[in-house]
Amino acid sequence: MVTFVVVLIAVGLIAGAIARLLVPGRDPMGILATIALGVAGSFIGGFLENLIQYHTLPSATSTPPV
């Protein structure tokens, strides 16, 4: 789990920095806010991916636990 969080932070830092470089002109957010937004987006996307990949709903034909 710690590795997952570290990877999300690293991806978010890179995504925020790239987004800052690609958007031309002045931006009301500073570089730290842009990078923080990238980290937040990375966490949201990573946890959603984790929920989709590793958690499934029980099927209608499965028997409930006793």
mmJSON file of the N, C-alpha and C atoms, coordinates in Angstrom:
{"data_MODEL":{"atom_site":{
"group_PDB":["ATOM","ATOM","ATOM","ATOM","ATOM","ATOM","ATOM","ATOM","ATOM","ATOM","ATOM","ATOM","ATOM","ATOM","ATOM","ATOM","ATOM","ATOM","ATOM","ATOM","ATOM","ATOM","ATOM","ATOM","ATOM","ATOM","ATOM","ATOM","ATOM","ATOM","ATOM","ATOM","ATOM","ATOM","ATOM","ATOM","ATOM","ATOM","ATOM","ATOM","ATOM","ATOM","ATOM","ATOM","ATOM","ATOM","ATOM","ATOM","ATOM","ATOM","ATOM","ATOM","ATOM","ATOM","ATOM","ATOM","ATOM","ATOM","ATOM","ATOM","ATOM","ATOM","ATOM","ATOM","ATOM","ATOM","ATOM","ATOM","ATOM","ATOM","ATOM","ATOM","ATOM","ATOM","ATOM","ATOM","ATOM","ATOM","ATOM","ATOM","ATOM","ATOM","ATOM","ATOM","ATOM","ATOM","ATOM","ATOM","ATOM","ATOM","ATOM","ATOM","ATOM","ATOM","ATOM","ATOM","ATOM","ATOM","ATOM","ATOM","ATOM","ATOM","ATOM","ATOM","ATOM","ATOM","ATOM","ATOM","ATOM","ATOM","ATOM","ATOM","ATOM","ATOM","ATOM","ATOM","ATOM","ATOM","ATOM","ATOM","ATOM","ATOM","ATOM","ATOM","ATOM","ATOM","ATOM","ATOM","ATOM","ATOM","ATOM","ATOM","ATOM","ATOM","ATOM","ATOM","ATOM","ATOM","ATOM","ATOM","ATOM","ATOM","ATOM","ATOM","ATOM","ATOM","ATOM","ATOM","ATOM","ATOM","ATOM","ATOM","ATOM","ATOM","ATOM","ATOM","ATOM","ATOM","ATOM","ATOM","ATOM","ATOM","ATOM","ATOM","ATOM","ATOM","ATOM","ATOM","ATOM","ATOM","ATOM","ATOM","ATOM","ATOM","ATOM","ATOM","ATOM","ATOM","ATOM","ATOM","ATOM","ATOM","ATOM","ATOM","ATOM","ATOM","ATOM","ATOM","ATOM","ATOM","ATOM","ATOM","ATOM","ATOM","ATOM","ATOM","ATOM","ATOM"],
"id":[1,2,3,4,5,6,7,8,9,10,11,12,13,14,15,16,17,18,19,20,21,22,23,24,25,26,27,28,29,30,31,32,33,34,35,36,37,38,39,40,41,42,43,44,45,46,47,48,49,50,51,52,53,54,55,56,57,58,59,60,61,62,63,64,65,66,67,68,69,70,71,72,73,74,75,76,77,78,79,80,81,82,83,84,85,86,87,88,89,90,91,92,93,94,95,96,97,98,99,100,101,102,103,104,105,106,107,108,109,110,111,112,113,114,115,116,117,118,119,120,121,122,123,124,125,126,127,128,129,130,131,132,133,134,135,136,137,138,139,140,141,142,143,144,145,146,147,148,149,150,151,152,153,154,155,156,157,158,159,160,161,162,163,164,165,166,167,168,169,170,171,172,173,174,175,176,177,178,179,180,181,182,183,184,185,186,187,188,189,190,191,192,193,194,195,196,197,198],
"type_symbol":["N","C","C","N","C","C","N","C","C","N","C","C","N","C","C","N","C","C","N","C","C","N","C","C","N","C","C","N","C","C","N","C","C","N","C","C","N","C","C","N","C","C","N","C","C","N","C","C","N","C","C","N","C","C","N","C","C","N","C","C","N","C","C","N","C","C","N","C","C","N","C","C","N","C","C","N","C","C","N","C","C","N","C","C","N","C","C","N","C","C","N","C","C","N","C","C","N","C","C","N","C","C","N","C","C","N","C","C","N","C","C","N","C","C","N","C","C","N","C","C","N","C","C","N","C","C","N","C","C","N","C","C","N","C","C","N","C","C","N","C","C","N","C","C","N","C","C","N","C","C","N","C","C","N","C","C","N","C","C","N","C","C","N","C","C","N","C","C","N","C","C","N","C","C","N","C","C","N","C","C","N","C","C","N","C","C","N","C","C","N","C","C","N","C","C","N","C","C"],
"label_atom_id":["N","CA","C","N","CA","C","N","CA","C","N","CA","C","N","CA","C","N","CA","C","N","CA","C","N","CA","C","N","CA","C","N","CA","C","N","CA","C","N","CA","C","N","CA","C","N","CA","C","N","CA","C","N","CA","C","N","CA","C","N","CA","C","N","CA","C","N","CA","C","N","CA","C","N","CA","C","N","CA","C","N","CA","C","N","CA","C","N","CA","C","N","CA","C","N","CA","C","N","CA","C","N","CA","C","N","CA","C","N","CA","C","N","CA","C","N","CA","C","N","CA","C","N","CA","C","N","CA","C","N","CA","C","N","CA","C","N","CA","C","N","CA","C","N","CA","C","N","CA","C","N","CA","C","N","CA","C","N","CA","C","N","CA","C","N","CA","C","N","CA","C","N","CA","C","N","CA","C","N","CA","C","N","CA","C","N","CA","C","N","CA","C","N","CA","C","N","CA","C","N","CA","C","N","CA","C","N","CA","C","N","CA","C","N","CA","C","N","CA","C","N","CA","C","N","CA","C","N","CA","C"],
"label_alt_id":[null,null,null,null,null,null,null,null,null,null,null,null,null,null,null,null,null,null,null,null,null,null,null,null,null,null,null,null,null,null,null,null,null,null,null,null,null,null,null,null,null,null,null,null,null,null,null,null,null,null,null,null,null,null,null,null,null,null,null,null,null,null,null,null,null,null,null,null,null,null,null,null,null,null,null,null,null,null,null,null,null,null,null,null,null,null,null,null,null,null,null,null,null,null,null,null,null,null,null,null,null,null,null,null,null,null,null,null,null,null,null,null,null,null,null,null,null,null,null,null,null,null,null,null,null,null,null,null,null,null,null,null,null,null,null,null,null,null,null,null,null,null,null,null,null,null,null,null,null,null,null,null,null,null,null,null,null,null,null,null,null,null,null,null,null,null,null,null,null,null,null,null,null,null,null,null,null,null,null,null,null,null,null,null,null,null,null,null,null,null,null,null,null,null,null,null,null,null],
"label_comp_id":["MET","MET","MET","VAL","VAL","VAL","THR","THR","THR","PHE","PHE","PHE","VAL","VAL","VAL","VAL","VAL","VAL","VAL","VAL","VAL","LEU","LEU","LEU","ILE","ILE","ILE","ALA","ALA","ALA","VAL","VAL","VAL","GLY","GLY","GLY","LEU","LEU","LEU","ILE","ILE","ILE","ALA","ALA","ALA","GLY","GLY","GLY","ALA","ALA","ALA","ILE","ILE","ILE","ALA","ALA","ALA","ARG","ARG","ARG","LEU","LEU","LEU","LEU","LEU","LEU","VAL","VAL","VAL","PRO","PRO","PRO","GLY","GLY","GLY","ARG","ARG","ARG","ASP","ASP","ASP","PRO","PRO","PRO","MET","MET","MET","GLY","GLY","GLY","ILE","ILE","ILE","LEU","LEU","LEU","ALA","ALA","ALA","THR","THR","THR","ILE","ILE","ILE","ALA","ALA","ALA","LEU","LEU","LEU","GLY","GLY","GLY","VAL","VAL","VAL","ALA","ALA","ALA","GLY","GLY","GLY","SER","SER","SER","PHE","PHE","PHE","ILE","ILE","ILE","GLY","GLY","GLY","GLY","GLY","GLY","PHE","PHE","PHE","LEU","LEU","LEU","GLU","GLU","GLU","ASN","ASN","ASN","LEU","LEU","LEU","ILE","ILE","ILE","GLN","GLN","GLN","TYR","TYR","TYR","HIS","HIS","HIS","THR","THR","THR","LEU","LEU","LEU","PRO","PRO","PRO","SER","SER","SER","ALA","ALA","ALA","THR","THR","THR","SER","SER","SER","THR","THR","THR","PRO","PRO","PRO","PRO","PRO","PRO","VAL","VAL","VAL"],
"label_asym_id":["A","A","A","A","A","A","A","A","A","A","A","A","A","A","A","A","A","A","A","A","A","A","A","A","A","A","A","A","A","A","A","A","A","A","A","A","A","A","A","A","A","A","A","A","A","A","A","A","A","A","A","A","A","A","A","A","A","A","A","A","A","A","A","A","A","A","A","A","A","A","A","A","A","A","A","A","A","A","A","A","A","A","A","A","A","A","A","A","A","A","A","A","A","A","A","A","A","A","A","A","A","A","A","A","A","A","A","A","A","A","A","A","A","A","A","A","A","A","A","A","A","A","A","A","A","A","A","A","A","A","A","A","A","A","A","A","A","A","A","A","A","A","A","A","A","A","A","A","A","A","A","A","A","A","A","A","A","A","A","A","A","A","A","A","A","A","A","A","A","A","A","A","A","A","A","A","A","A","A","A","A","A","A","A","A","A","A","A","A","A","A","A","A","A","A","A","A","A"],
"label_entity_id":["1","1","1","1","1","1","1","1","1","1","1","1","1","1","1","1","1","1","1","1","1","1","1","1","1","1","1","1","1","1","1","1","1","1","1","1","1","1","1","1","1","1","1","1","1","1","1","1","1","1","1","1","1","1","1","1","1","1","1","1","1","1","1","1","1","1","1","1","1","1","1","1","1","1","1","1","1","1","1","1","1","1","1","1","1","1","1","1","1","1","1","1","1","1","1","1","1","1","1","1","1","1","1","1","1","1","1","1","1","1","1","1","1","1","1","1","1","1","1","1","1","1","1","1","1","1","1","1","1","1","1","1","1","1","1","1","1","1","1","1","1","1","1","1","1","1","1","1","1","1","1","1","1","1","1","1","1","1","1","1","1","1","1","1","1","1","1","1","1","1","1","1","1","1","1","1","1","1","1","1","1","1","1","1","1","1","1","1","1","1","1","1","1","1","1","1","1","1"],
"label_seq_id":[1,1,1,2,2,2,3,3,3,4,4,4,5,5,5,6,6,6,7,7,7,8,8,8,9,9,9,10,10,10,11,11,11,12,12,12,13,13,13,14,14,14,15,15,15,16,16,16,17,17,17,18,18,18,19,19,19,20,20,20,21,21,21,22,22,22,23,23,23,24,24,24,25,25,25,26,26,26,27,27,27,28,28,28,29,29,29,30,30,30,31,31,31,32,32,32,33,33,33,34,34,34,35,35,35,36,36,36,37,37,37,38,38,38,39,39,39,40,40,40,41,41,41,42,42,42,43,43,43,44,44,44,45,45,45,46,46,46,47,47,47,48,48,48,49,49,49,50,50,50,51,51,51,52,52,52,53,53,53,54,54,54,55,55,55,56,56,56,57,57,57,58,58,58,59,59,59,60,60,60,61,61,61,62,62,62,63,63,63,64,64,64,65,65,65,66,66,66],
"pdbx_PDB_ins_code":[null,null,null,null,null,null,null,null,null,null,null,null,null,null,null,null,null,null,null,null,null,null,null,null,null,null,null,null,null,null,null,null,null,null,null,null,null,null,null,null,null,null,null,null,null,null,null,null,null,null,null,null,null,null,null,null,null,null,null,null,null,null,null,null,null,null,null,null,null,null,null,null,null,null,null,null,null,null,null,null,null,null,null,null,null,null,null,null,null,null,null,null,null,null,null,null,null,null,null,null,null,null,null,null,null,null,null,null,null,null,null,null,null,null,null,null,null,null,null,null,null,null,null,null,null,null,null,null,null,null,null,null,null,null,null,null,null,null,null,null,null,null,null,null,null,null,null,null,null,null,null,null,null,null,null,null,null,null,null,null,null,null,null,null,null,null,null,null,null,null,null,null,null,null,null,null,null,null,null,null,null,null,null,null,null,null,null,null,null,null,null,null,null,null,null,null,null,null],
"Cartn_x":[0.822,0.0,0.865,1.965,2.848,3.441,3.806,4.353,3.309,2.067,0.972,0.838,0.895,0.771,1.966,3.166,4.365,4.298,3.833,3.692,2.654,1.545,0.527,1.078,1.858,2.457,3.426,4.256,5.223,4.518,3.5,2.747,2.052,1.506,0.843,1.801,3.006,4.005,4.381,4.591,4.958,3.8,2.577,1.406,1.188,1.342,1.179,2.24,3.475,4.557,4.354,3.953,3.705,2.524,1.47,0.308,0.706,1.576,2.035,2.832,3.624,4.438,3.609,2.529,1.742,0.728,0.268,-0.751,-0.057,-0.325,0.344,-0.297,0.448,-0.077,-0.049,-0.571,-0.592,-1.722,-1.443,-2.412,-2.568,-3.806,-3.971,-3.419,-3.301,-2.712,-1.202,-0.513,0.938,1.391,2.685,3.239,2.936,2.989,2.711,1.244,0.346,-1.072,-1.353,-0.681,-0.868,-0.365,0.79,1.335,0.446,-0.066,-0.975,-2.251,-2.732,-3.907,-3.604,-2.404,-1.986,-1.916,-1.389,-1.31,-2.719,-3.609,-4.984,-5.687,-5.513,-6.104,-5.537,-4.259,-3.625,-4.189,-4.408,-4.991,-6.409,-7.207,-8.587,-8.618,-7.84,-7.796,-7.234,-6.199,-5.591,-6.51,-7.206,-8.113,-9.351,-9.83,-10.943,-10.524,-9.322,-8.813,-8.679,-8.222,-8.079,-9.441,-10.444,-11.786,-12.347,-12.143,-12.674,-11.947,-10.642,-9.854,-9.962,-9.954,-9.84,-11.119,-12.155,-13.398,-14.513,-15.215,-16.317,-17.598,-18.707,-20.004,-20.327,-21.014,-21.391,-22.39,-22.272,-23.193,-24.542,-25.554,-26.907,-27.026,-26.132,-26.237,-25.417,-24.621,-23.788,-24.637,-24.254,-24.978,-24.381,-25.234,-24.712,-24.007,-23.015,-22.321,-23.248,-23.04,-23.896,-23.273],
"Cartn_y":[-1.194,0.0,1.257,1.224,2.376,2.633,1.567,1.701,2.316,1.905,2.431,3.941,4.396,5.82,6.591,6.036,6.702,6.825,5.781,5.828,6.878,6.951,7.953,9.366,9.593,10.913,11.245,10.286,10.517,10.808,10.021,10.245,11.606,11.961,13.261,14.422,14.299,15.35,15.532,14.421,14.483,15.045,14.592,15.072,16.564,17.012,18.438,19.282,18.81,19.553,19.606,18.491,18.468,19.369,19.326,20.177,21.649,21.973,23.357,23.793,22.892,23.231,23.313,22.534,22.485,23.612,24.157,25.209,26.553,27.217,28.496,29.639,30.688,31.897,31.833,32.901,32.992,32.137,31.538,30.7,31.26,31.445,32.008,31.096,29.806,28.903,28.931,28.802,28.722,27.321,27.148,25.85,24.799,25.187,24.212,23.789,24.715,24.364,23.449,23.692,22.839,21.426,21.338,20.023,19.333,20.082,19.502,18.997,19.715,19.262,17.973,17.872,16.634,15.469,15.707,14.657,14.24,15.21,14.889,14.076,14.472,13.715,12.319,12.186,10.871,9.974,10.525,9.742,9.308,10.217,9.869,8.791,8.984,7.99,6.657,6.691,5.454,4.653,5.34,4.621,4.118,4.875,4.372,3.138,3.179,2.012,0.818,1.06,-0.006,-0.601,0.243,-0.256,-1.086,-0.612,-1.329,-2.652,-2.64,-3.833,-4.91,-4.535,-5.532,-5.795,-5.014,-5.206,-5.464,-6.55,-6.888,-7.049,-6.831,-7.047,-8.538,-9.05,-10.463,-10.686,-11.816,-12.104,-12.565,-12.496,-12.868,-14.365,-15.163,-16.605,-17.125,-16.259,-16.733,-16.835,-17.729,-17.912,-16.991,-16.37,-15.448,-16.233,-15.608,-16.289,-16.517,-17.602,-17.955,-17.498],
"Cartn_z":[0.0,0.0,0.0,0.72,0.756,-0.632,-1.316,-2.668,-3.598,-3.456,-4.271,-4.068,-2.833,-2.529,-3.081,-2.944,-3.459,-4.981,-5.645,-7.103,-7.492,-6.766,-7.072,-6.91,-5.879,-5.668,-6.803,-7.185,-8.256,-9.576,-9.894,-11.137,-11.091,-9.95,-9.821,-9.971,-9.405,-9.564,-11.031,-11.71,-13.129,-13.958,-13.686,-14.439,-14.208,-12.978,-12.687,-13.365,-13.364,-14.009,-15.527,-16.131,-17.575,-17.922,-17.114,-17.369,-17.302,-16.373,-16.231,-17.463,-18.008,-19.172,-20.452,-20.545,-21.78,-21.91,-20.796,-20.848,-21.055,-22.191,-22.45,-21.667,-21.469,-20.841,-19.317,-18.73,-17.268,-16.709,-15.578,-14.893,-13.483,-13.0,-11.66,-10.553,-10.84,-9.845,-9.99,-8.899,-8.942,-9.322,-9.417,-9.799,-8.723,-7.463,-6.393,-6.403,-6.676,-6.74,-7.924,-9.035,-10.21,-9.926,-9.279,-8.936,-7.901,-6.934,-5.932,-6.597,-7.599,-8.345,-9.093,-9.641,-10.304,-9.337,-8.134,-7.117,-6.687,-6.49,-6.097,-7.182,-8.421,-9.524,-9.629,-9.355,-9.387,-8.288,-7.102,-6.013,-6.353,-6.864,-7.203,-8.275,-9.33,-10.404,-9.946,-9.124,-8.647,-7.749,-6.857,-5.971,-6.701,-7.688,-8.497,-9.285,-9.841,-10.575,-9.641,-8.433,-7.443,-7.093,-6.933,-6.634,-7.781,-9.001,-10.161,-10.372,-10.218,-10.53,-9.451,-8.192,-7.126,-6.353,-6.532,-5.808,-6.804,-6.611,-7.51,-6.706,-7.357,-6.727,-6.786,-5.781,-5.841,-6.971,-7.631,-8.735,-8.189,-9.032,-8.618,-8.348,-8.935,-8.764,-7.587,-6.991,-5.874,-4.612,-3.75,-2.497,-1.45,-0.649,0.368,1.481,2.113,3.207,4.391,5.076,6.207,7.495],
"occupancy":[1.0,1.0,1.0,1.0,1.0,1.0,1.0,1.0,1.0,1.0,1.0,1.0,1.0,1.0,1.0,1.0,1.0,1.0,1.0,1.0,1.0,1.0,1.0,1.0,1.0,1.0,1.0,1.0,1.0,1.0,1.0,1.0,1.0,1.0,1.0,1.0,1.0,1.0,1.0,1.0,1.0,1.0,1.0,1.0,1.0,1.0,1.0,1.0,1.0,1.0,1.0,1.0,1.0,1.0,1.0,1.0,1.0,1.0,1.0,1.0,1.0,1.0,1.0,1.0,1.0,1.0,1.0,1.0,1.0,1.0,1.0,1.0,1.0,1.0,1.0,1.0,1.0,1.0,1.0,1.0,1.0,1.0,1.0,1.0,1.0,1.0,1.0,1.0,1.0,1.0,1.0,1.0,1.0,1.0,1.0,1.0,1.0,1.0,1.0,1.0,1.0,1.0,1.0,1.0,1.0,1.0,1.0,1.0,1.0,1.0,1.0,1.0,1.0,1.0,1.0,1.0,1.0,1.0,1.0,1.0,1.0,1.0,1.0,1.0,1.0,1.0,1.0,1.0,1.0,1.0,1.0,1.0,1.0,1.0,1.0,1.0,1.0,1.0,1.0,1.0,1.0,1.0,1.0,1.0,1.0,1.0,1.0,1.0,1.0,1.0,1.0,1.0,1.0,1.0,1.0,1.0,1.0,1.0,1.0,1.0,1.0,1.0,1.0,1.0,1.0,1.0,1.0,1.0,1.0,1.0,1.0,1.0,1.0,1.0,1.0,1.0,1.0,1.0,1.0,1.0,1.0,1.0,1.0,1.0,1.0,1.0,1.0,1.0,1.0,1.0,1.0,1.0,1.0,1.0,1.0,1.0,1.0,1.0],
"B_iso_or_equiv":[0.0,0.0,0.0,0.0,0.0,0.0,0.0,0.0,0.0,0.0,0.0,0.0,0.0,0.0,0.0,0.0,0.0,0.0,0.0,0.0,0.0,0.0,0.0,0.0,0.0,0.0,0.0,0.0,0.0,0.0,0.0,0.0,0.0,0.0,0.0,0.0,0.0,0.0,0.0,0.0,0.0,0.0,0.0,0.0,0.0,0.0,0.0,0.0,0.0,0.0,0.0,0.0,0.0,0.0,0.0,0.0,0.0,0.0,0.0,0.0,0.0,0.0,0.0,0.0,0.0,0.0,0.0,0.0,0.0,0.0,0.0,0.0,0.0,0.0,0.0,0.0,0.0,0.0,0.0,0.0,0.0,0.0,0.0,0.0,0.0,0.0,0.0,0.0,0.0,0.0,0.0,0.0,0.0,0.0,0.0,0.0,0.0,0.0,0.0,0.0,0.0,0.0,0.0,0.0,0.0,0.0,0.0,0.0,0.0,0.0,0.0,0.0,0.0,0.0,0.0,0.0,0.0,0.0,0.0,0.0,0.0,0.0,0.0,0.0,0.0,0.0,0.0,0.0,0.0,0.0,0.0,0.0,0.0,0.0,0.0,0.0,0.0,0.0,0.0,0.0,0.0,0.0,0.0,0.0,0.0,0.0,0.0,0.0,0.0,0.0,0.0,0.0,0.0,0.0,0.0,0.0,0.0,0.0,0.0,0.0,0.0,0.0,0.0,0.0,0.0,0.0,0.0,0.0,0.0,0.0,0.0,0.0,0.0,0.0,0.0,0.0,0.0,0.0,0.0,0.0,0.0,0.0,0.0,0.0,0.0,0.0,0.0,0.0,0.0,0.0,0.0,0.0,0.0,0.0,0.0,0.0,0.0,0.0],
"pdbx_formal_charge":[null,null,null,null,null,null,null,null,null,null,null,null,null,null,null,null,null,null,null,null,null,null,null,null,null,null,null,null,null,null,null,null,null,null,null,null,null,null,null,null,null,null,null,null,null,null,null,null,null,null,null,null,null,null,null,null,null,null,null,null,null,null,null,null,null,null,null,null,null,null,null,null,null,null,null,null,null,null,null,null,null,null,null,null,null,null,null,null,null,null,null,null,null,null,null,null,null,null,null,null,null,null,null,null,null,null,null,null,null,null,null,null,null,null,null,null,null,null,null,null,null,null,null,null,null,null,null,null,null,null,null,null,null,null,null,null,null,null,null,null,null,null,null,null,null,null,null,null,null,null,null,null,null,null,null,null,null,null,null,null,null,null,null,null,null,null,null,null,null,null,null,null,null,null,null,null,null,null,null,null,null,null,null,null,null,null,null,null,null,null,null,null,null,null,null,null,null,null],
"auth_seq_id":[1,1,1,2,2,2,3,3,3,4,4,4,5,5,5,6,6,6,7,7,7,8,8,8,9,9,9,10,10,10,11,11,11,12,12,12,13,13,13,14,14,14,15,15,15,16,16,16,17,17,17,18,18,18,19,19,19,20,20,20,21,21,21,22,22,22,23,23,23,24,24,24,25,25,25,26,26,26,27,27,27,28,28,28,29,29,29,30,30,30,31,31,31,32,32,32,33,33,33,34,34,34,35,35,35,36,36,36,37,37,37,38,38,38,39,39,39,40,40,40,41,41,41,42,42,42,43,43,43,44,44,44,45,45,45,46,46,46,47,47,47,48,48,48,49,49,49,50,50,50,51,51,51,52,52,52,53,53,53,54,54,54,55,55,55,56,56,56,57,57,57,58,58,58,59,59,59,60,60,60,61,61,61,62,62,62,63,63,63,64,64,64,65,65,65,66,66,66],
"auth_comp_id":["MET","MET","MET","VAL","VAL","VAL","THR","THR","THR","PHE","PHE","PHE","VAL","VAL","VAL","VAL","VAL","VAL","VAL","VAL","VAL","LEU","LEU","LEU","ILE","ILE","ILE","ALA","ALA","ALA","VAL","VAL","VAL","GLY","GLY","GLY","LEU","LEU","LEU","ILE","ILE","ILE","ALA","ALA","ALA","GLY","GLY","GLY","ALA","ALA","ALA","ILE","ILE","ILE","ALA","ALA","ALA","ARG","ARG","ARG","LEU","LEU","LEU","LEU","LEU","LEU","VAL","VAL","VAL","PRO","PRO","PRO","GLY","GLY","GLY","ARG","ARG","ARG","ASP","ASP","ASP","PRO","PRO","PRO","MET","MET","MET","GLY","GLY","GLY","ILE","ILE","ILE","LEU","LEU","LEU","ALA","ALA","ALA","THR","THR","THR","ILE","ILE","ILE","ALA","ALA","ALA","LEU","LEU","LEU","GLY","GLY","GLY","VAL","VAL","VAL","ALA","ALA","ALA","GLY","GLY","GLY","SER","SER","SER","PHE","PHE","PHE","ILE","ILE","ILE","GLY","GLY","GLY","GLY","GLY","GLY","PHE","PHE","PHE","LEU","LEU","LEU","GLU","GLU","GLU","ASN","ASN","ASN","LEU","LEU","LEU","ILE","ILE","ILE","GLN","GLN","GLN","TYR","TYR","TYR","HIS","HIS","HIS","THR","THR","THR","LEU","LEU","LEU","PRO","PRO","PRO","SER","SER","SER","ALA","ALA","ALA","THR","THR","THR","SER","SER","SER","THR","THR","THR","PRO","PRO","PRO","PRO","PRO","PRO","VAL","VAL","VAL"],
"auth_asym_id":["A","A","A","A","A","A","A","A","A","A","A","A","A","A","A","A","A","A","A","A","A","A","A","A","A","A","A","A","A","A","A","A","A","A","A","A","A","A","A","A","A","A","A","A","A","A","A","A","A","A","A","A","A","A","A","A","A","A","A","A","A","A","A","A","A","A","A","A","A","A","A","A","A","A","A","A","A","A","A","A","A","A","A","A","A","A","A","A","A","A","A","A","A","A","A","A","A","A","A","A","A","A","A","A","A","A","A","A","A","A","A","A","A","A","A","A","A","A","A","A","A","A","A","A","A","A","A","A","A","A","A","A","A","A","A","A","A","A","A","A","A","A","A","A","A","A","A","A","A","A","A","A","A","A","A","A","A","A","A","A","A","A","A","A","A","A","A","A","A","A","A","A","A","A","A","A","A","A","A","A","A","A","A","A","A","A","A","A","A","A","A","A","A","A","A","A","A","A"],
"auth_atom_id":["N","CA","C","N","CA","C","N","CA","C","N","CA","C","N","CA","C","N","CA","C","N","CA","C","N","CA","C","N","CA","C","N","CA","C","N","CA","C","N","CA","C","N","CA","C","N","CA","C","N","CA","C","N","CA","C","N","CA","C","N","CA","C","N","CA","C","N","CA","C","N","CA","C","N","CA","C","N","CA","C","N","CA","C","N","CA","C","N","CA","C","N","CA","C","N","CA","C","N","CA","C","N","CA","C","N","CA","C","N","CA","C","N","CA","C","N","CA","C","N","CA","C","N","CA","C","N","CA","C","N","CA","C","N","CA","C","N","CA","C","N","CA","C","N","CA","C","N","CA","C","N","CA","C","N","CA","C","N","CA","C","N","CA","C","N","CA","C","N","CA","C","N","CA","C","N","CA","C","N","CA","C","N","CA","C","N","CA","C","N","CA","C","N","CA","C","N","CA","C","N","CA","C","N","CA","C","N","CA","C","N","CA","C","N","CA","C","N","CA","C","N","CA","C","N","CA","C","N","CA","C"],
"pdbx_PDB_model_num":[1,1,1,1,1,1,1,1,1,1,1,1,1,1,1,1,1,1,1,1,1,1,1,1,1,1,1,1,1,1,1,1,1,1,1,1,1,1,1,1,1,1,1,1,1,1,1,1,1,1,1,1,1,1,1,1,1,1,1,1,1,1,1,1,1,1,1,1,1,1,1,1,1,1,1,1,1,1,1,1,1,1,1,1,1,1,1,1,1,1,1,1,1,1,1,1,1,1,1,1,1,1,1,1,1,1,1,1,1,1,1,1,1,1,1,1,1,1,1,1,1,1,1,1,1,1,1,1,1,1,1,1,1,1,1,1,1,1,1,1,1,1,1,1,1,1,1,1,1,1,1,1,1,1,1,1,1,1,1,1,1,1,1,1,1,1,1,1,1,1,1,1,1,1,1,1,1,1,1,1,1,1,1,1,1,1,1,1,1,1,1,1,1,1,1,1,1,1]
}}}
